[in-house]
């Protein structure tokens, strides 16, 4: 009952809070002004993701205080690290901080998470047994946390995309956590679902407010830490793969684009608008179509993650087939759209 009450409250607070935040940002000139890399055409209030941050952290703390027996090792360290990442994102939304400063803070947050929450020690690879990582687990976990913070941030480029992905991934994490018997982690997943849905009420095309780095980086670090938090109690070596599958379209888009720019000799770390979902929007499709496509992709790969978690070993390498197919479809749809535009 407590998770349900907190979820409903979070949904209402998020929806009405984002509306108030939109008015506040507009009055103070906190606007995303269209530029060369923008997908929008009019100056729009930004920073609405701060409501997602506040609602999620406040909801988890309330659940923790009301049910201290639900506590998870490393939870406090995660909340502090996530708040730090979000605070830097907020400052970046207002003042455009240098990239090396943002990365430095993300690196500090990742190291704190590794020290206080833990690192991946072994990974169950689709029915092939456990891959024991040894010392390599520490740099891999660092790359996972910092990489996902940025990968999720990159998805916040068209109306509704980041919030839609966040809502689906939050719902799937709630199911996985319920399956693991971890009610506080399930509540965190429900809070992410509710906060993102409340925000989506103002961000679906045409967006009346943007999430900003404060929200997208917070969601990235949260989804990166959730499998680590789940491991503290369950020790289930399938969780790293599950965490990746729940956000596979987001991770694949960032990886595919990064590697593609490297192979073409283009600056991989320079700001651009060539992510797959941005290319889909540039091909003439409305933002809602691209965001809806990514929402469905995330739901599909998330269901693969759920099967991997719950099928009791009956689904191993066979799950690679639909996952690879879905990621291939992700690329094929974009290329088809681009060919259609040039025809």
Beta strands, then each sheet from edge to edge (+ up, - down):
strand 1: 31-32
strand 2: 44-45
strand 3: 122-124
strand 4: 130-132
sheet 1: 1+ 2-
sheet 2: 3+ 4-
end
